Amino acid sequence: LEKRAAAIAESLMAVAGDEAKPEDDRAAAARQLIGFRADDPATALALLGLLSPRTPPAVATGFLEAVGTGESPEVGAALIESLPALTPSTRPVALRVLLGRADWTPALLDAIDAGNVRFTELSLDQKQALAMHPDRAIARRAKTMLEQGGGLPDADRQKVIDEIGPLVMEGGD
């Protein structure tokens, strides 16, 4: 049975990695592969290894979303390491996948702390989700980081106007 399972996984990986195959087929093969080997970190890492700046956005999105459905906690760190190889259109997908897994969120916060990921790459709702995270330690850490980086807008609108007003009135060229 293990031989057949390995052959199926190999076949799915071949389809995912074949640039001549249609994009939908490649993404579907990645989803099936992770569904078949959800707890195998090597499978997810192999899919991440196929990502490059040349990977079509639909395929990269399919791979990233497939990896996000896996069950290996250590894949989050590998996903963060693969961020530089992603295009600007697929990085938000990777960040969404990272934030979608509670066990990967600390690794994302570590990357933000280290300067490998910037808070500006997160959308406002992602920043707010971090600040309101169900894990209190993660929420505290995220709030501290957001306060230091000015990640969330100030709810006091008058205060914002008072701070920015003089700059606006200076004018410029």
Salt bridges, closest charged atoms under 4 A:
GLU2 OE2 - ARG37 NH2 3.71
GLU19 OE1 - ARG54 NH2 2.87
GLU65 OE2 - ARG96 NH2 2.99
ASP103 OD2 - ARG101 NH2 3.06
ASP110 OD1 - ARG141 NH2 2.52
ASP113 OD2 - ARG141 NH2 3.47
GLU121 OE1 - ARG91 NE 2.63
ASP154 OD2 - LYS159 NZ 3.30
